[in-house]
Amino acid sequence: MRSETGHAIFIETMRTPTGKRLKIARCTCGWTSPPARHTHTVQKHAAAQHPQSFCPTPDKNRYATRKDAELALLEFWQTMRTGKKELRRAYECECGAWHTTAKPSKPSWAEAPSVSFR
């Protein structure tokens, strides 16, 4: 995955001398995460230690602009087959890229602060 800053993180699997599999994250700038047993642990390290290259949804397609993401939605809708999860909208990710999702938008009242009645 490549971010707006030009960094790209790749999750790799390595083996210890005893044969145990560990995951590490490597960035194109040379940064490497500490090894961990699970991919999500490595992603958490990358988010905390190297935030300029982290994407919380690295498996999703990344689009540079909203227009590119919406064009991908249009193409999906035109070629959609039954059985596929229907994509609904584009959104800007915290990594700076645009993604598409099947989740509906949150209603505006969901973002309002909660009020306590005592």
N, C-alpha and C positions, 0 to 999 in steps of 0.2 A: 504494500500500500504506500502511495506517495502523497505527501502532504503539500500544502501551499508553499512551505519553506524549502521544498526540494528533498526532504528526508523521506526515506522509505524503510519500513520495518518488515522483516521477513522472519517468520517463526520456523526454526529448524529443529530437527531431532538429532541428538547425539547419543552415543553410548559410552558408559563408564567402562573401566577395565573389567569390571565384573559382569558386564552385559546389560546393566540396567539402562533403560531409556530415559533421557532427560530432554526437556525442551529449553531452548534459548531463543531470545529475540536479538536479531542483528540489524543495525541501521546502516544505510549506505555511507554515513559519515564516519563509521568505525566503532560506534558505541555498541556494546554487547551487554545484555541483561545477565543477572545471575541465573544459573541453571535451576529448573524446577521440574516437578513431575507432571504438572498439568498445564495445558495451554492457557487457561484462564488466569493462572497464577503469573505466568510470564507476561501476559497482557496487562495485568495490574502493575507489575514492575515497570513496564514500558510507559504506562500512563503517568506513574509517579515520578520516574527518573528521567524520562525523555519525552515530555508531553508534546513537543513540536511535531512528532511523527506518529502519535497514537490516534487510532480510530476505534471507538467502542464497538463498531460493527464491521470488522475487516473482511468478512465474507460477502458483504454486499457490493454491488457494482458502484463505482465512484464516478461522479460526473463533475466537471469543472464548473459548470454554471447551472442555474435553475432551468434555463432554456434547454440545455442538453438533457437534463433529467426528464423534463416534460416531453421532449421528443421521444425519449425511450419509452415513456408511458404510452404515448400515442401509438408507437410501433407495437408495443405489447398488446394494446387493446385491439389493434387491427388484425393481429395474428394469433390471438388468444385461442387456446384449445380447451376443451372441457377437462376438468380434473386439476387444472393449475390454480394456484392461489392467485386471486385477482389483485393486481396492484391498483391502489386508489389515488395516491398522491406523492408528490416530491417534497422533501424537507432538507434543510441545511443541517449538516452534522456538526458536532463540536470540533471535528478535525478540520473543518473548512470546506469539505467537499459536499456535494449534493447526493442524496440517495433516494430510492423509491421504496415505498412501503405499502403493505396491504391494510395497515391500521388506519382507522378513521382519525380525523383531526379531533383534538380535545376541545370540548365546548368552552367558551370563554369563561363561564362561571366556574369551571374546574380549576382555573388559575387564580381565582380570588382567594384572599386569605380567609382562614376559618374564623368564625365569630363564636365566642363562648357566651351562652346565656346562663346566668346563675341566679 
